[in-house]
Amino acid sequence: MGRRRARGRQISGVLLLNKSAGMTSNDALQQAKRLFYVAKAGHTGSLDPLATGVLPLCFGEATKFSQFLLDADKRYRTTYRLGAYTTTGDLDGELLEEVSAADITEAQVKEALKAFEGDIEQVPPMYSALKHNGEPLYKLARQGIEIEREARPVTIYHIEMLDFRPGERAEVDLDIRCSKGTYIRSIAEDLGEMLGCGAHVVKLHRSESGPFVEADTLTLDELREERGEELAEVLDHHLLPTDAPVQSLASLALADSSAYYFRQGNPVMDPQVYRIGDEGDMVRVFAEDGEFLGVGVLDDEGRVAPKRLVVRPTAEN
């Protein structure tokens, strides 16, 4: 029995969604998928239900390049509340302990934040999507099971206090630009430990994801309003090109004869290879007419070998 085809349109591109609070990233993905009536879609790194902001969604062939956005740097605006520990490190968790933060000063917080600048080691929280023996840690945490986690290296490129509101439950607004895999909740918990009063996240907004910024995003409500009773095609103008996740890579346009063999999965020679990069570099590869063929890897013999190929849409697929 043949494999059943996924329902929906065979379209490719990237949607820059501004996720609302209260929904999971997968909930947002599924709603966008229905709005665009697309057969295949994936997101590029989860945001907690509490969180809002930039969530790039990849449709169709663009899903092949989602890893580039998973690995990209991120930027967040967040609010930490001092004086309370929670099970999850954020507002959605159960309250574990309260300690007055009335004596904590802005100067103390600024001094403590210096410890998070640059390359640091961070222990992932139990309430995370990381897996242990195939099981997400958050599922184990809900069962009261705690697993020892190894610290991981992350980089905090920029951490700045935007505002400080003193009191029993003092609050700190921060702007943080960081590498992939950084847990903003873990920074809150570690900061709370350093100050001796506990801390957790009460607001979290992703303002940048790789090259994408919140000014270019759309909410699900905006998309619903625009579509109305129209067909899904009315929304297609919002999609960025399939190569948007890899736009930071150099580009290489192949002659038609070379493009044919590249599409078949074969390395091809091209005189531009020596000019655009070094052995092992990845590049975006295009046909002469501008069609995006996929991502290739350069070698030291002047060739580019396919790494991820885009499948041309046909009437059958």
C-alpha positions, 0 to 999 in steps of 0.5 A: 500500500502506497504512502498517503500524501499529506493534505495541503498545498505543495508550497515552499517559503518562510513565514515570520510569525509573532507568536502570542502568549499562552500557546506552544510553538507547535500550536502556532505552527499548526494554526499557521499551517491550516491558514496557508493550507500547506502540506508540510511545515516546521518551526525553527526552535520552540518558544515557551507558552509564556513567550511571545515574539519571532518564530520563523516557520518553514513551509515545504522545501524550506524545512530542509534548511530550518537547522540553520535557524535553530543554530542561529543567535537569538535576542530577547527582552525579558522581565525577571521577578526577584524574591520567588523560586518556581518549579519551572523558572517562570511564571507558569510553574508552581511557587516553591519558596518566597524570599523578600527582595526588598534589600536588593539594589539596582547596583547589586543586580548590575554587578551580578549580571556581569557574571553572565557576559561572554562564554559561560557554562549553563545547566539546562533546566529540567523543564526543557525539551532536551531528551533523556533516553528518548524522553523529554526532560519536561515530561520527567519533571512533571513526574517528579523525576530529576535527571543530572544534566551536564553544563553546556557552553553558551555565549551571552553577547550582550546583556543589559538592564533596561529597568529595575523596580525595587520592592519585596518582589523586585523586577528587572527588565533585560535585553539579552543577545545570545547563542543558540541553546541559551536558556533565559529561565536558567539565567533568571534562576542563576541570578536569583541564586547569586542575589540570595532571593530567587528569581523567575521569568514573568515575561519573555519576548524574542525580538530577533532570530538569526537575521529576522526581526520582530518588525517583519513579523505577523500575528495569527490574528492578522493573518486570519483577518487578511484571509477572511473567507478567501482562499489560502493563496491570498496570504502567499505574498507574506512568504520569504523565499525558500533560501531565506534561512541560509541567506547569510551564505555566499551564493553561486550561480551555475551554468545550465549544464552544471545545474543539471548534474548538481540537481542529480546529486553530483559535484560539479566544477565551477571557476567561481568556487576558488573566488567565493570561499574555502574548502568546506564552506557552504554556499547557496546554489542557483541556476542561471535563471535564479532558481534556488537549487539548494546548499552545496559544499566547496572542495579544494578541487574547484567543485561544489557538492550538493548538501541539501537539494530543493525538489522542484514542484510538479503536478504530482507532488 
